[in-house]
Amino acid sequence: MENTENRLPQEEQEIDLLELAQKLWKRRKVFYKALGGAVVVGLVIAFSIPKEYSVTVTLAPESTRKTSSSLASMAAMMGFGDLATNSDRDALNILLFPDILASNPFALELYSMPVKPVDSDTIMALNEYMSQAKRPWWSSVMGLPGKVIGGITSLFSSKDEEAKVEALNPFRLTKVEAGKIGAIKNSLEANVDKKTGVTTITVTMQDAEVAATVADSVVVKLQDYVTAYRTKKVAGDCAYWEKLYKEKQQEYYEAQQKYANYMDENKSLFTQRSKIEGERLQNEMNLAYQIYNQMATQLQMSQGKLQEAKPVFAVVQPATVPLTPSAPRKMVILVGCLFLAFVGTAGWILFGEDIWRKFKNSSITEE
């Protein structure tokens, strides 16, 4: 009995699935219409989206642990004991790459860089190129109310107010400037492999030439940005020691000149007073030389530390002009539209029609 009871639900389920399949097959003409419409919609969407080109650059950090033992020992003696451990911070700098590319200061570094599109004979700023980027037709339709409102408000704005927004103020950006900076940031992407330290930077633009130019500039500016971040404190220390070095050098030269002048003026005198004065000037000169020598050593070590603090990144895959667009993926869009049309049509035939019929009958009976 138990076996027969277990078989019944399975048989009923098989029968239900068969009935559903037959029900869908009987309405296959509806599927043909829906799938045909989906093909048209998919093609319209695929060909309405502007082409985009992606350029990927691969960076790998080079080890900076080739510090000589003599330099490391001298650094330890002079209070720079962490000189050899600076390379351990490379991973931290690499992890900052995505945040740096997503920041406004870095986008502002690229804001006014010159670019030359393939189809243009003029060189323009990147922000100007971003404002001329193509958009799908539906984005223009959706943005029409905003344009109408903006046109109305512009009628009540004076020319003086319009002139004030010509200069870029990073502290107070206008909506247009913020939109351009946002577009620049959205076109940049960085992925970091925490294990190997390999970083891939991808730049996506509607023009292949512009994408390659921006990608190459991003690598250079990113290296400079990280170098400035890493060496900020060390560079300040180096400037401080250089200032002291020049001051002590001048004091030594002055003490040396005083001693030489005194010896020339009193070379024929053999009094005790002149002898003591000469020894005093000589001691001052020797003391100034010792301090000057110490400052020179400190400056040399700070310069060595500054050089060691600079991160070095090898460009494994440089930027090249892409030959084929990376988007839109027309086949994926078409398949997605067909899938949605099939699922939507099947759901309507199996469940939607019955629900709509019950709702319609209930509304009629209420009336």
C-alpha positions in Angstrom: 0.0 0.0 0.0 2.8 2.4 0.9 4.4 1.8 -2.5 1.2 2.6 -4.4 0.6 5.7 -2.3 4.2 6.9 -3.1 3.8 6.3 -6.8 0.5 8.2 -7.1 2.0 11.7 -6.5 4.8 11.0 -8.9 2.5 9.9 -11.6 0.2 12.9 -10.9 3.3 15.2 -11.1 4.3 13.7 -14.4 0.8 14.1 -15.8 0.7 17.7 -14.6 4.0 18.5 -16.3 2.9 16.9 -19.5 -0.4 18.9 -19.4 1.6 22.1 -18.9 3.8 21.3 -21.8 0.8 20.5 -24.0 -0.8 23.7 -22.9 2.2 25.7 -23.9 2.5 23.8 -27.2 -1.0 24.6 -28.1 -0.3 28.3 -27.7 3.0 28.2 -29.6 1.8 30.9 -32.0 1.9 33.3 -29.0 5.5 32.3 -28.4 6.4 32.9 -32.0 5.0 36.5 -31.8 6.6 37.1 -28.4 10.0 35.8 -29.4 9.8 37.7 -32.7 9.0 40.9 -30.8 11.9 40.1 -28.4 14.3 39.8 -31.3 13.3 43.2 -32.6 13.5 44.8 -29.1 16.9 43.1 -28.5 18.3 44.3 -31.8 17.0 47.9 -31.2 18.6 47.9 -27.7 21.9 46.3 -28.9 22.4 48.8 -31.8 21.2 51.8 -29.7 24.0 51.4 -27.1 27.2 53.2 -28.2 30.3 51.1 -28.7 32.9 51.1 -26.0 36.5 50.1 -26.0 38.4 48.8 -23.0 42.2 49.0 -22.5 43.8 46.9 -19.7 47.2 47.6 -18.2 48.9 45.2 -15.9 51.3 46.4 -13.2 53.5 44.3 -10.9 55.4 45.7 -7.9 59.2 45.3 -8.1 60.9 44.3 -4.9 63.0 47.0 -3.2 64.9 44.7 -0.9 68.1 45.1 -2.7 69.4 47.5 -0.1 73.1 47.1 0.5 74.2 45.9 3.9 76.5 48.9 4.4 73.7 51.4 3.7 71.4 49.5 6.0 73.9 49.5 8.8 74.6 53.2 8.3 70.9 53.8 8.4 70.6 52.0 11.7 73.5 54.0 13.2 71.9 57.3 12.1 68.4 56.3 13.4 66.9 55.0 10.1 66.6 51.4 11.2 63.4 50.8 9.2 65.1 51.5 5.9 65.2 47.9 4.8 61.6 47.3 5.8 60.1 49.9 3.5 59.5 47.3 0.8 57.1 45.5 3.1 54.7 48.4 2.7 54.3 47.9 -1.1 51.3 45.7 -0.6 49.6 48.4 1.4 50.2 50.9 -1.5 48.8 48.4 -4.0 45.6 48.0 -2.1 45.0 51.7 -2.3 44.9 51.7 -6.1 41.0 51.1 -6.4 40.4 53.9 -3.8 42.8 56.3 -5.5 41.1 55.8 -8.9 37.7 56.3 -7.3 38.7 59.6 -5.7 38.0 63.1 -6.9 41.6 64.4 -6.6 42.8 61.7 -9.0 40.0 62.4 -11.5 40.9 66.1 -11.4 44.4 65.1 -12.4 42.9 63.7 -15.6 40.2 66.4 -16.0 42.1 68.7 -18.4 44.5 66.2 -20.0 44.6 66.5 -23.9 43.1 63.7 -25.9 42.5 63.2 -29.7 39.7 61.0 -30.8 40.1 58.9 -33.9 37.3 60.6 -35.9 38.5 64.1 -34.9 41.3 66.4 -36.2 41.3 68.5 -33.1 42.8 67.9 -29.6 40.4 68.5 -26.8 40.4 68.2 -23.0 39.2 65.0 -21.5 36.3 66.7 -19.7 35.2 68.2 -23.0 35.3 64.8 -24.7 33.3 63.2 -21.9 30.6 65.8 -22.4 30.4 64.9 -26.1 30.0 61.1 -25.3 27.1 59.4 -27.2 24.2 58.0 -25.2 21.3 55.7 -26.0 18.2 57.4 -27.3 16.1 56.5 -24.3 18.5 58.4 -22.0 17.8 61.5 -24.0 14.0 60.9 -23.6 14.3 60.3 -19.9 16.5 63.4 -19.5 14.1 65.6 -21.4 12.2 66.9 -18.3 15.4 67.9 -16.7 16.5 69.8 -19.8 13.2 71.6 -19.9 13.5 72.6 -16.2 17.1 73.6 -16.7 16.2 75.8 -19.7 13.5 77.5 -17.8 15.8 78.2 -14.8 18.5 79.5 -17.2 16.1 82.2 -18.3 16.1 83.7 -14.8 19.9 83.4 -14.2 22.1 86.4 -15.0 25.2 86.4 -17.2 27.3 87.3 -14.1 26.3 84.1 -12.4 27.1 82.0 -15.5 30.6 83.6 -15.7 31.4 82.7 -12.1 31.2 78.9 -12.8 33.8 79.0 -15.7 36.8 78.4 -13.4 37.0 74.9 -11.8 36.8 75.0 -8.1 37.6 71.5 -6.6 36.1 72.6 -3.3 32.7 73.6 -4.8 31.9 71.7 -8.0 28.9 72.5 -10.2 26.5 69.8 -11.4 28.1 69.8 -14.8 31.6 69.5 -13.4 30.6 66.8 -10.9 28.9 64.9 -13.8 32.1 65.0 -15.9 34.3 63.9 -12.9 31.8 61.1 -12.2 32.0 59.9 -15.8 35.8 59.9 -15.6 35.8 57.9 -12.4 33.2 55.4 -13.8 35.5 54.8 -16.8 38.4 53.7 -14.5 38.6 50.4 -12.7 41.4 48.7 -10.8 41.6 45.1 -9.6 44.3 44.0 -7.2 45.5 40.4 -6.6 46.4 40.5 -2.9 48.6 37.3 -3.1 50.7 38.2 -6.1 50.4 42.0 -6.0 49.5 42.1 -9.7 47.2 45.0 -10.5 45.0 45.3 -13.6 43.8 48.8 -14.5 41.0 49.0 -17.1 39.9 52.1 -18.9 36.7 52.1 -20.9 35.9 54.8 -23.4 33.8 55.2 -26.5 36.9 55.9 -28.6 39.8 53.4 -28.9 42.5 56.1 -29.2 41.2 58.0 -26.2 41.0 54.8 -24.1 44.6 54.0 -24.8 45.8 57.5 -24.1 44.0 57.8 -20.8 45.1 54.3 -19.7 48.8 55.2 -20.4 48.3 58.5 -18.5 46.6 56.8 -15.6 49.6 54.5 -15.1 52.0 57.4 -15.0 49.8 59.6 -12.7 49.0 56.6 -10.4 52.7 55.9 -9.9 53.4 59.6 -9.2 50.4 59.7 -6.9 51.5 56.7 -4.9 55.1 57.9 -4.8 54.1 61.2 -3.4 51.9 59.5 -0.8 54.7 57.2 0.3 57.5 59.7 0.3 55.6 62.7 1.8 57.0 62.4 5.3 60.5 61.2 4.1 60.7 64.1 1.6 59.9 66.5 4.4 62.7 65.1 6.5 65.1 65.3 3.6 64.2 68.9 3.0 64.8 69.6 6.7 68.3 68.0 6.7 69.2 69.8 3.5 68.3 73.1 5.1 70.5 72.4 8.1 73.2 71.1 5.9 73.4 74.4 3.9 73.3 76.5 7.1 76.1 74.5 8.8 78.1 74.6 5.5 77.9 78.4 5.5 78.9 78.6 9.2 81.9 76.4 8.5 83.0 78.5 5.5 82.7 81.7 7.6 84.7 80.2 10.5 87.3 78.9 8.1 87.6 82.4 6.5 87.9 84.1 9.9 90.7 81.7 10.9 92.5 82.2 7.6 92.2 86.0 7.8 93.5 86.1 11.4 96.4 83.9 10.6 97.4 86.1 7.6 97.1 89.2 9.7 99.0 87.9 12.7 101.6 85.6 11.1 104.5 87.8 12.3 103.3 88.1 15.9 104.4 85.6 18.5 102.5 86.9 21.5 100.6 84.6 23.9 97.4 86.6 23.2 97.6 86.1 19.5 98.4 82.4 20.0 95.3 81.9 22.2 93.1 83.8 19.7 94.4 81.7 16.9 93.7 78.5 18.8 90.1 79.7 19.6 89.4 80.5 15.9 90.9 77.1 14.9 88.7 75.3 17.5 85.6 77.1 16.2 86.5 76.1 12.7 87.0 72.5 13.7 83.7 72.4 15.6 81.9 73.9 12.6 83.4 71.3 10.3 82.3 68.4 12.6 78.7 69.7 12.7 78.8 70.3 9.0 80.1 66.8 8.4 77.4 65.3 10.5 74.7 67.3 8.6 76.2 66.0 5.3 75.9 62.4 6.6 72.4 63.0 7.8 71.4 64.4 4.4 73.0 61.5 2.6 71.1 59.0 4.7 67.8 60.9 4.3 68.3 60.9 0.6 68.9 57.2 0.6 65.8 56.7 2.7 63.8 58.8 0.2 65.0 56.7 -2.7 64.2 53.5 -0.9 60.7 54.7 0.0 59.8 55.2 -3.7 57.7 52.3 -4.9 58.7 50.7 -8.2 56.1 49.2 -10.5 56.9 47.2 -13.6 54.4 47.5 -16.5 53.8 43.9 -17.5 51.1 44.7 -20.1 51.3 48.3 -21.5 48.4 50.2 -23.0 47.6 49.5 -26.7 44.8 50.8 -28.9 42.1 48.1 -29.0 40.9 46.9 -32.4 37.4 45.6 -31.4 34.8 47.1 -29.0 34.2 45.5 -25.7 30.6 46.6 -25.5 27.8 46.3 -26.2 27.6 42.5 -26.2 24.9 42.2 -28.7 24.5 38.5 -28.5 24.1 38.5 -24.8 21.5 41.3 -25.0 19.6 39.3 -27.7 19.7 36.1 -25.7 18.6 37.9 -22.6 15.6 39.4 -24.4 14.6 36.0 -25.8 14.8 34.4 -22.4 12.7 37.1 -20.7 10.1 36.9 -23.5 9.9 33.1 -23.2 9.6 33.1 -19.4 7.1 36.0 -19.5 5.0 34.4 -22.1 5.0 31.0 -20.4 4.1 32.6 -17.1 1.2 34.5 -18.6 -0.2 31.4 -20.4 0.1 29.1 -17.3 -0.8 31.5 -14.5 -1.4 35.0 -15.7 -4.4 34.3 -17.8 -6.2 32.4 -15.1 -5.5 35.1 -12.5 -6.7 37.8 -14.9 -9.8 35.9 -15.7 -10.7 35.4 -12.1 -10.1 39.0 -11.3 -12.2 40.1 -14.3 -15.1 37.8 -13.3 -15.0 38.9 -9.7 -15.1 42.6 -10.8 -18.1 41.8 -13.0 -20.0 40.0 -10.3 -19.5 42.9 -7.9 -21.0 45.3 -10.4 
